[in-house]
Amino acid sequence: MLKVAFQGEIGAYSEEAVHSYFTSVVKAVPCKTLHDVFNLVENSEVDCAIVPIENSLEGSVNQTYDLFLDSNLMVNGELNLRIRHCLITLPSTKLMDIDTVYSHPQALGQCRGFLESLNCENISTYDTAGSVRMLNDKQLKNAAAIASERAAEIYRMKILKKGIEDNPNNYTRFFLISHKDAAPSGNDKTSIVFSLKHVPGALYGALEEFALRDINLTKIESRPTRQKPWEYNFYVDFEGHRKKKRCEEALKSLTKKSVFLKVLGSYPKAKKI
């Protein structure tokens, strides 16, 4: 049976992503941190992992991007998962009793409007499902957690309200990562990271290589290099497999203009939302 790591407790959205991605039965392996997830795959203690990369409301998961810099793992798949948040409590707790809400920072951000109406203290935790488990373990009667309906079922907790996210178009994009590379499927994307000299027009010149070859960019993200202040790495997703001729040519030309370039992987596109 395939072993697939994910960050969080059983019942987390990342675990749901694992079972949504694979059509066959797999063993989902929970990890406390994303760093632990990467380590398990790198040490071949699991076959692969599913990691969140961005949310349609709250933006990028920066730690995932940063972990790719020091890892040799490849991106070989992606998934878009619809996120539906629930307000979850102990069976005896009522809405008027709640003074504190626990969840992952991304989940708290995705439910900002609803939480403002509650006028409660919001406390960040490492995981959505882990917050539900904590409420149960500590029997916190005046608290609630934001997590999935499945998490409430697993830990036998009560759902006070469903669909509390501020926007119904709430999706999280996940990457499948492993030591393996993905062969061209005919409907692919490629993810890369590069840095440039700090000179006028450097980014324009880099992106020009894609425009000249009619390659569509689907995302560009900048992150601090952490080596010098105000210098950045650029993460770019574009349509096409890197082994496709025009993509191969664009990357070859970009390498000449870059201080550093790393291909994170080429992979089949996720199903359209």
C-alpha positions as CSV (number, residue, x, y, z in Angstrom):
1,M,0.0,0.0,0.0
2,L,1.3,3.4,-1.0
3,K,2.3,5.6,2.1
4,V,1.5,9.3,1.7
5,A,2.6,11.9,4.2
6,F,0.6,15.0,5.0
7,Q,0.7,17.9,7.6
8,G,-1.8,17.8,10.4
9,E,-4.0,15.3,12.3
10,I,-6.3,12.7,10.8
11,G,-9.3,14.7,9.6
12,A,-7.2,17.6,8.3
13,Y,-7.9,19.0,4.9
14,S,-4.5,17.8,3.8
15,E,-5.6,14.2,4.6
16,E,-8.8,14.8,2.6
17,A,-6.5,15.9,-0.3
18,V,-4.6,12.7,0.0
19,H,-7.7,10.5,-0.5
20,S,-9.1,12.9,-3.2
21,Y,-5.9,12.7,-5.2
22,F,-5.5,8.9,-5.2
23,T,-8.2,6.6,-6.6
24,S,-6.8,3.5,-4.9
25,V,-6.5,2.9,-1.2
26,V,-3.4,4.5,0.4
27,K,-2.1,4.9,3.9
28,A,-2.1,8.6,5.0
29,V,0.7,9.4,7.4
30,P,0.1,12.4,9.6
31,C,3.0,14.8,10.4
32,K,3.1,17.8,12.8
33,T,5.0,20.2,10.5
34,L,5.6,20.6,6.8
35,H,9.3,20.2,7.5
36,D,8.5,16.8,8.9
37,V,6.6,15.9,5.7
38,F,9.5,16.8,3.5
39,N,11.9,14.9,5.7
40,L,9.8,11.7,5.6
41,V,9.8,11.8,1.8
42,E,13.4,12.7,1.5
43,N,14.4,9.8,3.8
44,S,12.1,7.4,1.8
45,E,10.1,6.6,4.9
46,V,7.0,7.3,2.8
47,D,6.5,7.1,-1.0
48,C,5.3,10.6,-1.5
49,A,3.4,13.5,0.2
50,I,0.6,16.0,-0.4
51,V,1.4,19.6,0.6
52,P,-0.6,22.8,0.4
53,I,0.9,25.5,-1.8
54,E,-1.8,28.2,-2.0
55,N,-5.3,29.1,-1.1
56,S,-7.7,31.0,-3.3
57,L,-8.6,33.5,-0.5
58,E,-5.5,33.7,1.7
59,G,-2.8,33.3,-0.9
60,S,0.4,31.3,-0.8
61,V,1.7,28.8,1.8
62,N,5.1,30.4,2.2
63,Q,6.7,27.7,4.2
64,T,6.0,25.1,1.4
65,Y,7.7,27.4,-1.1
66,D,10.7,27.9,1.2
67,L,11.2,24.2,1.8
68,F,11.6,23.5,-1.9
69,L,14.8,25.6,-1.9
70,D,16.7,23.0,0.1
71,S,15.0,19.9,-1.1
72,N,15.6,17.6,-4.1
73,L,12.0,16.5,-4.2
74,M,10.0,17.0,-7.4
75,V,6.5,18.2,-7.9
76,N,4.7,15.6,-10.0
77,G,1.0,16.4,-9.5
78,E,-1.5,19.0,-8.3
79,L,-5.0,19.0,-6.8
80,N,-7.6,21.8,-6.2
81,L,-9.7,21.0,-3.1
82,R,-12.9,22.8,-2.2
83,I,-12.6,23.9,1.5
84,R,-15.8,24.0,3.5
85,H,-15.2,25.2,7.1
86,C,-17.4,24.2,10.1
87,L,-17.6,25.8,13.6
88,I,-17.1,22.8,15.9
89,T,-17.5,22.4,19.7
90,L,-18.1,19.9,22.5
91,P,-21.6,18.4,22.4
92,S,-22.8,20.6,25.4
93,T,-21.4,23.9,24.1
94,K,-23.8,26.6,22.7
95,L,-22.9,29.5,20.4
96,M,-23.4,32.0,23.2
97,D,-20.9,30.1,25.4
98,I,-17.9,30.5,23.0
99,D,-15.2,33.0,23.9
100,T,-12.3,31.5,22.0
101,V,-11.9,30.0,18.6
102,Y,-8.9,27.8,17.6
103,S,-7.7,26.8,14.2
104,H,-4.8,27.0,11.6
105,P,-4.0,30.6,10.6
106,Q,-5.2,30.0,7.1
107,A,-8.6,28.8,8.3
108,L,-8.9,31.7,10.6
109,G,-8.2,34.1,7.8
110,Q,-10.7,32.4,5.5
111,C,-13.4,32.9,8.1
112,R,-12.5,36.4,9.1
113,G,-15.9,37.9,8.5
114,F,-17.7,35.2,10.4
115,L,-15.3,35.4,13.3
116,E,-15.7,39.2,13.6
117,S,-19.4,38.6,14.1
118,L,-18.7,36.3,17.0
119,N,-16.4,38.8,18.8
120,C,-14.2,36.0,20.2
121,E,-10.5,35.6,20.7
122,N,-8.9,33.8,17.8
123,I,-5.9,31.6,18.6
124,S,-3.7,30.0,15.8
125,T,-2.8,26.4,16.0
126,Y,-0.7,24.1,13.8
127,D,-3.7,22.3,12.3
128,T,-7.5,22.5,11.8
129,A,-8.3,18.9,12.9
130,G,-5.7,19.2,15.6
131,S,-7.7,22.0,17.1
132,V,-10.8,19.8,17.2
133,R,-8.8,17.1,18.9
134,M,-7.5,19.6,21.4
135,L,-11.0,20.7,22.4
136,N,-12.0,17.1,23.0
137,D,-8.8,16.2,24.9
138,K,-8.9,19.2,27.2
139,Q,-12.8,19.4,27.3
140,L,-12.8,23.1,26.5
141,K,-16.4,24.0,27.1
142,N,-16.2,27.7,26.1
143,A,-14.2,27.2,23.0
144,A,-14.7,26.2,19.4
145,A,-12.5,25.0,16.5
146,I,-12.7,25.6,12.7
147,A,-12.2,22.5,10.8
148,S,-13.9,20.0,8.4
149,E,-17.1,18.1,8.9
150,R,-15.1,14.9,8.8
151,A,-12.9,16.1,11.7
152,A,-16.1,16.7,13.8
153,E,-17.2,13.1,13.0
154,I,-13.8,11.6,13.8
155,Y,-13.6,13.2,17.2
156,R,-17.3,13.0,17.9
157,M,-17.9,16.7,18.3
158,K,-20.8,18.9,17.5
159,I,-21.1,21.2,14.4
160,L,-22.7,24.5,15.3
161,K,-22.5,26.0,11.9
162,K,-21.4,24.8,8.4
163,G,-20.0,26.8,5.5
164,I,-18.6,29.7,7.6
165,E,-15.9,30.6,5.1
166,D,-16.2,34.2,3.9
167,N,-16.3,33.2,0.2
168,P,-17.7,30.0,-1.3
169,N,-15.0,30.0,-3.9
170,N,-12.6,28.7,-1.3
171,Y,-10.1,26.3,-2.7
172,T,-6.7,25.1,-1.6
173,R,-4.2,23.9,-4.2
174,F,-2.0,21.0,-3.2
175,F,1.2,19.6,-4.7
176,L,2.1,15.9,-4.9
177,I,5.9,15.6,-4.1
178,S,8.2,12.7,-4.4
179,H,11.6,11.6,-5.7
180,K,10.0,10.7,-9.0
181,D,9.6,12.8,-12.1
182,A,6.3,13.0,-14.0
183,A,6.4,12.1,-17.8
184,P,4.6,14.5,-20.2
185,S,0.9,13.9,-20.3
186,G,-0.1,16.4,-23.0
187,N,-1.8,18.7,-20.5
188,D,1.0,19.8,-18.1
189,K,2.3,22.7,-16.0
190,T,5.8,23.4,-14.8
191,S,7.0,25.1,-11.6
192,I,10.3,26.8,-11.3
193,V,12.2,29.1,-8.9
194,F,14.9,31.6,-10.0
195,S,16.7,34.7,-8.8
196,L,18.1,37.6,-10.8
197,K,20.7,40.3,-10.7
198,H,19.4,43.5,-9.0
199,V,19.4,45.6,-12.1
200,P,16.7,47.5,-14.0
201,G,14.7,45.4,-16.3
202,A,15.9,42.0,-15.0
203,L,12.5,40.6,-14.3
204,Y,11.1,42.0,-17.6
205,G,13.9,40.2,-19.4
206,A,13.3,37.0,-17.6
207,L,9.5,36.9,-18.3
208,E,10.1,38.0,-21.9
209,E,11.5,34.5,-22.6
210,F,8.1,33.0,-22.0
211,A,6.1,35.8,-23.8
212,L,8.3,35.4,-27.0
213,R,7.4,31.7,-27.1
214,D,3.7,32.2,-26.4
215,I,4.0,30.3,-23.0
216,N,1.3,31.2,-20.6
217,L,2.3,32.0,-17.0
218,T,-0.3,30.9,-14.5
219,K,1.4,32.3,-11.4
220,I,4.3,34.4,-10.2
221,E,5.3,34.7,-6.6
222,S,8.3,36.5,-4.9
223,R,9.9,35.4,-1.7
224,P,12.9,36.8,0.2
225,T,16.1,35.0,-0.5
226,R,17.0,35.3,3.2
227,Q,20.6,35.9,2.1
228,K,20.5,39.7,1.6
229,P,17.7,42.2,2.5
230,W,15.4,43.1,-0.3
231,E,16.5,40.4,-2.7
232,Y,14.0,37.9,-3.9
233,N,13.5,34.5,-5.4
234,F,10.7,34.3,-8.0
235,Y,8.5,31.3,-8.2
236,V,6.7,30.8,-11.5
237,D,4.2,28.3,-12.8
238,F,3.7,28.1,-16.6
239,E,1.7,25.9,-19.0
240,G,3.6,23.1,-20.7
241,H,6.0,20.3,-19.8
242,R,9.7,21.4,-19.5
243,K,10.6,18.7,-22.0
244,K,8.4,20.4,-24.6
245,K,10.6,22.2,-27.1
246,R,9.5,25.8,-26.6
247,C,9.5,25.3,-22.8
248,E,13.0,23.8,-23.0
249,E,14.2,26.7,-25.0
250,A,12.7,29.3,-22.6
251,L,14.3,27.6,-19.6
252,K,17.7,27.5,-21.4
253,S,17.5,31.2,-22.2
254,L,16.3,32.0,-18.7
255,T,19.3,30.1,-17.2
256,K,21.6,32.5,-18.9
257,K,19.8,35.5,-17.4
258,S,19.5,34.1,-13.9
259,V,21.8,34.0,-10.9
260,F,20.0,30.8,-9.8
261,L,17.3,28.6,-11.4
262,K,15.7,25.4,-10.2
263,V,13.0,23.4,-11.8
264,L,10.6,22.1,-9.1
265,G,8.8,19.8,-11.5
266,S,6.5,19.3,-14.5
267,Y,3.2,17.6,-13.8
268,P,-0.3,17.0,-15.2
269,K,-2.7,20.0,-14.5
270,A,-5.4,19.6,-11.9
271,K,-9.0,19.3,-13.0
272,K,-10.5,22.7,-13.7
273,I,-12.6,24.2,-10.9
